[in-house]
Amino acid sequence: MSEMFIGAIATCCIVIGLFFLRFWKSTHDVFFLFFALSFFLEGANRVSLVLFPSLHEASPSYYVIRVISYSFIIVAILAKNKRRKAKKPES
């Protein structure tokens, strides 16, 4: 049953990544590319949990990949805010 839930979460992550990739292709905004990479990495991380039974959610490698995935989101948000401030005219 656990493998089924992990597979469902992995599928959702990959589908969300595909949506963000589609938005990136139409807008060429790096924000969407970073979000797509983050969700693809998270989906691959979930798939690796099922494919390699020696890995488990308590292993450090699992959390390192999650930190990298979440750092993509943080970088995307910070870059978007930096660009927005740069475009803002001075009063």
DSSP file (Angstrom, degrees, kcal/mol; ACC not computed):
  #  RESIDUE AA STRUCTURE BP1 BP2  ACC     N-H-->O    O-->H-N    N-H-->O    O-->H-N    TCO  KAPPA ALPHA  PHI   PSI    X-CA   Y-CA   Z-CA
    1    1 A M     >        0   0    0      0, 0.0     4,-1.7     0, 0.0     5,-0.2   0.000 360.0 360.0 360.0 -37.7    0.0    0.0    0.0
    2    2 A S  H  >  +     0   0    0      1,-0.2     4,-2.4     2,-0.2     5,-0.2   0.895 360.0  53.6 -62.9 -40.7    2.9    2.4    0.8
    3    3 A E  H  > S+     0   0    0      1,-0.2     4,-2.3     2,-0.2    -1,-0.2   0.852 105.5  54.8 -63.3 -33.7    4.4    1.9   -2.7
    4    4 A M  H  > S+     0   0    0      2,-0.2     4,-2.1     1,-0.2    -1,-0.2   0.917 109.8  45.4 -66.3 -42.9    1.0    2.8   -4.2
    5    5 A F  H  X S+     0   0    0     -4,-1.7     4,-2.5     2,-0.2    -2,-0.2   0.898 112.4  50.9 -67.7 -40.1    0.9    6.1   -2.3
    6    6 A I  H  X S+     0   0    0     -4,-2.4     4,-2.5     1,-0.2    -2,-0.2   0.903 111.0  49.8 -63.4 -39.9    4.6    6.9   -3.2
    7    7 A G  H  X S+     0   0    0     -4,-2.3     4,-2.5     2,-0.2    -2,-0.2   0.887 110.0  50.3 -64.6 -39.5    3.8    6.2   -6.8
    8    8 A A  H  X S+     0   0    0     -4,-2.1     4,-2.3     2,-0.2    -2,-0.2   0.911 112.2  46.7 -65.6 -42.1    0.8    8.5   -6.7
    9    9 A I  H  X S+     0   0    0     -4,-2.5     4,-2.5     2,-0.2    -2,-0.2   0.911 112.4  50.4 -66.1 -41.5    2.8   11.3   -5.2
   10   10 A A  H  X S+     0   0    0     -4,-2.5     4,-2.3     2,-0.2    -2,-0.2   0.911 110.5  49.7 -62.6 -42.1    5.6   10.7   -7.7
   11   11 A T  H  X S+     0   0    0     -4,-2.5     4,-2.5     1,-0.2    -1,-0.2   0.917 110.9  49.2 -62.8 -43.7    3.1   10.8  -10.6
   12   12 A C  H  X S+     0   0    0     -4,-2.3     4,-2.6     1,-0.2     5,-0.2   0.908 110.5  50.9 -62.8 -41.6    1.6   14.1   -9.3
   13   13 A C  H  X S+     0   0    0     -4,-2.5     4,-2.3     1,-0.2    -1,-0.2   0.916 112.0  46.6 -62.2 -42.8    5.0   15.7   -8.9
   14   14 A I  H  X S+     0   0    0     -4,-2.3     4,-2.0     2,-0.2    -2,-0.2   0.891 112.4  49.8 -68.7 -39.2    6.0   14.8  -12.5
   15   15 A V  H  X S+     0   0    0     -4,-2.5     4,-1.9     2,-0.2    -2,-0.2   0.915 111.5  48.7 -65.5 -42.2    2.7   16.0  -13.9
   16   16 A I  H  X S+     0   0    0     -4,-2.6     4,-2.4     1,-0.2    -2,-0.2   0.905 109.4  53.5 -63.3 -40.2    3.0   19.3  -12.0
   17   17 A G  H  X S+     0   0    0     -4,-2.3     4,-2.2     1,-0.2    -1,-0.2   0.886 106.8  52.1 -60.0 -39.1    6.6   19.5  -13.3
   18   18 A L  H  X S+     0   0    0     -4,-2.0     4,-2.1     2,-0.2    -1,-0.2   0.878 107.7  51.8 -65.7 -37.3    5.2   19.1  -16.8
   19   19 A F  H  X S+     0   0    0     -4,-1.9     4,-2.1     2,-0.2    -2,-0.2   0.941 111.4  46.4 -62.8 -46.6    2.7   21.9  -16.3
   20   20 A F  H  X S+     0   0    0     -4,-2.4     4,-2.3     1,-0.2    -2,-0.2   0.867 110.5  53.8 -64.7 -34.9    5.5   24.3  -15.1
   21   21 A L  H  X S+     0   0    0     -4,-2.2     4,-2.2     2,-0.2    -1,-0.2   0.890 107.7  50.5 -65.1 -38.6    7.6   23.2  -18.1
   22   22 A R  H  X S+     0   0    0     -4,-2.1     4,-1.5     2,-0.2    -2,-0.2   0.904 110.4  49.1 -65.1 -40.8    4.8   24.1  -20.4
   23   23 A F  H  X S+     0   0    0     -4,-2.1     4,-2.0     1,-0.2     5,-0.3   0.881 110.3  51.8 -65.5 -36.8    4.4   27.5  -18.8
   24   24 A W  H  X S+     0   0    0     -4,-2.3     4,-3.2     1,-0.2    -2,-0.2   0.901 106.8  53.3 -65.7 -39.8    8.2   28.0  -19.1
   25   25 A K  H  < S+     0   0    0     -4,-2.2    -1,-0.2     1,-0.2    -2,-0.2   0.847 114.1  42.0 -64.2 -33.1    8.1   27.2  -22.8
   26   26 A S  H  < S+     0   0    0     -4,-1.5    -1,-0.2    -5,-0.1    -2,-0.2   0.805 130.5  23.8 -85.0 -28.4    5.4   29.8  -23.4
   27   27 A T  H  < S-     0   0    0     -4,-2.0    -2,-0.2    -5,-0.1    -3,-0.2   0.667  84.5-141.2-108.7 -20.7    6.8   32.6  -21.3
   28   28 A H     <  +     0   0    0     -4,-3.2     2,-0.5    -5,-0.3    -4,-0.1   0.799  47.6 153.2  57.1  31.1   10.5   31.8  -21.1
   29   29 A D    >>  -     0   0    0     -6,-0.3     4,-1.1    -5,-0.2     3,-1.0  -0.812  45.4-145.5 -90.9 124.4   10.4   32.9  -17.4
   30   30 A V  H 3> S+     0   0    0     -2,-0.5     4,-2.6     1,-0.3     5,-0.2   0.756  93.6  73.9 -62.7 -24.3   13.1   31.1  -15.4
   31   31 A F  H 3> S+     0   0    0      1,-0.2     4,-1.8     2,-0.2    -1,-0.3   0.921  99.1  43.8 -53.5 -47.6   10.7   31.1  -12.4
   32   32 A F  H <> S+     0   0    0     -3,-1.0     4,-2.4     1,-0.2    -1,-0.2   0.837 110.2  56.0 -70.4 -32.8    8.7   28.3  -14.1
   33   33 A L  H  X S+     0   0    0     -4,-1.1     4,-2.6     2,-0.2    -2,-0.2   0.921 107.6  48.2 -65.3 -43.5   11.8   26.4  -15.1
   34   34 A F  H  X S+     0   0    0     -4,-2.6     4,-2.2     1,-0.2    -2,-0.2   0.895 112.0  49.3 -64.5 -39.5   13.1   26.3  -11.5
   35   35 A F  H  X S+     0   0    0     -4,-1.8     4,-2.3    -5,-0.2    -1,-0.2   0.907 110.8  50.5 -65.7 -40.2    9.7   25.1  -10.3
   36   36 A A  H  X S+     0   0    0     -4,-2.4     4,-2.5     1,-0.2     5,-0.2   0.931 111.0  48.6 -62.2 -45.5    9.6   22.4  -13.0
   37   37 A L  H  X S+     0   0    0     -4,-2.6     4,-2.5     1,-0.2    -1,-0.2   0.898 110.2  52.7 -60.4 -40.7   13.1   21.2  -12.0
   38   38 A S  H  X S+     0   0    0     -4,-2.2     4,-2.2     1,-0.2    -1,-0.2   0.925 112.0  43.6 -62.3 -45.5   12.1   21.1   -8.4
   39   39 A F  H  X S+     0   0    0     -4,-2.3     4,-2.4     2,-0.2    -1,-0.2   0.867 113.0  51.7 -71.6 -35.1    9.0   19.0   -9.0
   40   40 A F  H  X S+     0   0    0     -4,-2.5     4,-2.5     2,-0.2    -2,-0.2   0.917 111.3  48.2 -64.5 -41.7   10.9   16.6  -11.4
   41   41 A L  H  X S+     0   0    0     -4,-2.5     4,-2.1    -5,-0.2    -2,-0.2   0.903 112.0  48.9 -64.6 -41.1   13.6   16.1   -8.8
   42   42 A E  H  X S+     0   0    0     -4,-2.2     4,-1.9     2,-0.2    -2,-0.2   0.895 111.8  49.5 -66.1 -39.5   11.0   15.5   -6.1
   43   43 A G  H  X S+     0   0    0     -4,-2.4     4,-2.2     2,-0.2    -2,-0.2   0.914 111.2  48.7 -64.7 -42.7    9.2   13.0   -8.4
   44   44 A A  H  X S+     0   0    0     -4,-2.5     4,-2.3     1,-0.2    -2,-0.2   0.863 108.4  55.2 -64.6 -35.2   12.5   11.2   -9.2
   45   45 A N  H  X S+     0   0    0     -4,-2.1     4,-1.1     2,-0.2    -1,-0.2   0.903 108.7  47.5 -63.9 -40.9   13.3   11.1   -5.5
   46   46 A R  H  X S+     0   0    0     -4,-1.9     4,-1.0     1,-0.2     3,-0.3   0.900 110.9  51.2 -67.1 -40.5   10.0    9.4   -4.7
   47   47 A V  H >X S+     0   0    0     -4,-2.2     4,-2.5     1,-0.2     3,-0.6   0.895 105.5  56.1 -63.8 -38.7   10.5    6.9   -7.6
   48   48 A S  H 3X S+     0   0    0     -4,-2.3     4,-2.1     1,-0.2     7,-0.2   0.805  99.0  61.9 -64.6 -27.7   14.0    6.1   -6.2
   49   49 A L  H 3< S+     0   0    0     -4,-1.1    -1,-0.2    -3,-0.3    -2,-0.2   0.876 111.5  37.6 -63.1 -36.5   12.4    5.2   -2.8
   50   50 A V  H << S+     0   0    0     -4,-1.0    -2,-0.2    -3,-0.6    -1,-0.2   0.875 117.4  49.1 -82.8 -39.3   10.4    2.4   -4.5
   51   51 A L  H  < S+     0   0    0     -4,-2.5    -2,-0.2     1,-0.2    -3,-0.2   0.839 115.1  43.8 -72.4 -32.2   13.1    1.2   -6.9
   52   52 A F    ><  -     0   0    0     -4,-2.1     3,-1.7    -5,-0.2    -1,-0.2  -0.847  66.1-173.7-115.9  94.7   15.9    1.0   -4.3
   53   53 A P  T 3  S+     0   0    0      0, 0.0    -1,-0.1     0, 0.0    -2,-0.1   0.693  79.9  69.8 -64.3 -17.9   14.5   -0.7   -1.2
   54   54 A S  T 3  S+     0   0    0      2,-0.0     2,-0.2     0, 0.0    -5,-0.1   0.791  88.8  77.4 -70.7 -24.4   17.7    0.0    0.7
   55   55 A L    <   +     0   0    0     -3,-1.7     2,-0.3    -7,-0.2    -3,-0.0  -0.591  62.6 174.4 -79.9 146.2   16.8    3.7    0.7
   56   56 A H    >   -     0   0    0     -2,-0.2     3,-1.9     1,-0.0     6,-0.3  -0.935  46.7 -97.2-144.6 169.5   14.2    4.9    3.1
   57   57 A E  T 3  S+     0   0    0     -2,-0.3    -2,-0.0     1,-0.3     6,-0.0   0.677 118.6  58.8 -66.3 -16.5   12.8    8.3    4.1
   58   58 A A  T 3  S+     0   0    0      4,-0.1    -1,-0.3     5,-0.0    -3,-0.0   0.506  80.9 107.9 -89.7  -3.8   15.1    8.5    7.1
   59   59 A S  S X> S-     0   0    0     -3,-1.9     4,-1.1     1,-0.1     3,-0.6  -0.474  74.9-127.4 -76.1 145.8   18.3    8.3    5.1
   60   60 A P  H 3> S+     0   0    0      0, 0.0     4,-2.2     0, 0.0     5,-0.2   0.832 106.1  61.3 -61.9 -33.1   20.4   11.5    4.7
   61   61 A S  H 3> S+     0   0    0      1,-0.2     4,-2.0     2,-0.2     5,-0.2   0.864  99.9  55.9 -63.7 -34.2   20.5   11.2    0.9
   62   62 A Y  H <> S+     0   0    0     -3,-0.6     4,-1.5    -6,-0.3    -1,-0.2   0.912 111.0  43.5 -62.1 -42.4   16.7   11.5    0.8
   63   63 A Y  H  X S+     0   0    0     -4,-1.1     4,-2.4     2,-0.2    -2,-0.2   0.822 108.5  57.3 -76.3 -30.5   16.8   14.8    2.7
   64   64 A V  H  X S+     0   0    0     -4,-2.2     4,-2.2     2,-0.2    -1,-0.2   0.923 108.0  48.1 -63.4 -42.5   19.8   16.2    0.7
   65   65 A I  H  X S+     0   0    0     -4,-2.0     4,-2.4     1,-0.2    -2,-0.2   0.884 111.3  50.8 -64.7 -37.7   17.8   15.7   -2.5
   66   66 A R  H  X S+     0   0    0     -4,-1.5     4,-2.8     2,-0.2     5,-0.2   0.893 108.3  51.6 -67.1 -38.4   14.8   17.4   -0.8
   67   67 A V  H  X S+     0   0    0     -4,-2.4     4,-2.1     2,-0.2    -2,-0.2   0.918 111.2  47.8 -63.4 -42.4   16.9   20.4    0.3
   68   68 A I  H  X S+     0   0    0     -4,-2.2     4,-1.5     2,-0.2    -2,-0.2   0.918 112.3  50.1 -62.7 -43.2   18.2   20.8   -3.3
   69   69 A S  H  X S+     0   0    0     -4,-2.4     4,-1.0     1,-0.2     3,-0.2   0.922 113.6  44.1 -62.1 -45.5   14.6   20.5   -4.6
   70   70 A Y  H  X S+     0   0    0     -4,-2.8     4,-2.1     1,-0.2    -1,-0.2   0.805 107.0  60.6 -71.9 -28.4   13.3   23.2   -2.2
   71   71 A S  H  X S+     0   0    0     -4,-2.1     4,-2.8    -5,-0.2    -1,-0.2   0.847  98.4  58.6 -68.1 -30.9   16.3   25.4   -2.8
   72   72 A F  H  X S+     0   0    0     -4,-1.5     4,-2.1    -3,-0.2    -1,-0.2   0.910 107.3  47.6 -59.3 -41.2   15.3   25.5   -6.5
   73   73 A I  H  X S+     0   0    0     -4,-1.0     4,-2.2     2,-0.2    -2,-0.2   0.917 112.2  48.3 -66.6 -43.2   12.0   27.0   -5.3
   74   74 A I  H  X S+     0   0    0     -4,-2.1     4,-2.6     1,-0.2     5,-0.2   0.922 111.9  49.2 -63.9 -43.8   13.6   29.5   -3.0
   75   75 A V  H  X S+     0   0    0     -4,-2.8     4,-2.6     1,-0.2     5,-0.2   0.899 110.2  52.2 -62.2 -40.3   16.1   30.6   -5.8
   76   76 A A  H  X S+     0   0    0     -4,-2.1     4,-2.1    -5,-0.2    -2,-0.2   0.922 111.9  45.2 -62.4 -44.2   13.1   31.0   -8.2
   77   77 A I  H  X S+     0   0    0     -4,-2.2     4,-2.3     2,-0.2    -2,-0.2   0.926 114.6  47.6 -66.7 -44.6   11.2   33.2   -5.8
   78   78 A L  H  X S+     0   0    0     -4,-2.6     4,-2.1     1,-0.2    -2,-0.2   0.903 112.8  48.9 -64.6 -40.6   14.2   35.3   -4.9
   79   79 A A  H  X S+     0   0    0     -4,-2.6     4,-2.3    -5,-0.2    -1,-0.2   0.894 110.9  50.7 -65.8 -39.3   15.2   35.8   -8.5
   80   80 A K  H  X S+     0   0    0     -4,-2.1     4,-2.0    -5,-0.2    -2,-0.2   0.914 112.1  46.7 -64.8 -42.4   11.6   36.8   -9.4
   81   81 A N  H  X S+     0   0    0     -4,-2.3     4,-2.0     2,-0.2    -1,-0.2   0.865 111.0  52.3 -68.0 -35.1   11.5   39.4   -6.6
   82   82 A K  H  X S+     0   0    0     -4,-2.1     4,-1.9     2,-0.2    -2,-0.2   0.915 110.7  47.2 -66.4 -43.0   14.9   40.7   -7.6
   83   83 A R  H  X S+     0   0    0     -4,-2.3     4,-1.7     1,-0.2    -2,-0.2   0.876 110.3  53.3 -65.0 -37.1   13.8   41.2  -11.2
   84   84 A R  H  X S+     0   0    0     -4,-2.0     4,-1.0     1,-0.2    -1,-0.2   0.896 109.7  47.4 -66.6 -39.3   10.6   42.9  -10.1
   85   85 A K  H  < S+     0   0    0     -4,-2.0    -1,-0.2     1,-0.2    -2,-0.2   0.858 109.5  54.2 -69.2 -34.2   12.5   45.4   -8.0
   86   86 A A  H  < S+     0   0    0     -4,-1.9    -1,-0.2     1,-0.2    -2,-0.2   0.850 109.8  46.7 -67.7 -33.7   14.9   46.1  -10.9
   87   87 A K  H  < S+     0   0    0     -4,-1.7    -1,-0.2    -5,-0.1    -2,-0.2   0.702  88.3 103.8 -80.0 -20.1   12.0   46.9  -13.2
   88   88 A K  S  < S-     0   0    0     -4,-1.0     2,-0.1    -3,-0.2    -3,-0.0  -0.459  75.7-124.5 -68.5 125.1   10.3   49.2  -10.7
   89   89 A P        -     0   0    0      0, 0.0     2,-0.2     0, 0.0    -1,-0.1  -0.408  24.7-110.8 -71.4 146.5   10.8   52.8  -11.6
   90   90 A E              0   0    0      1,-0.1     0, 0.0    -2,-0.1     0, 0.0  -0.530 360.0 360.0 -75.7 141.0   12.3   55.1   -8.9
   91   91 A S              0   0    0     -2,-0.2    -1,-0.1     0, 0.0     0, 0.0   0.419 360.0 360.0 -97.2 360.0   10.0   57.7   -7.5
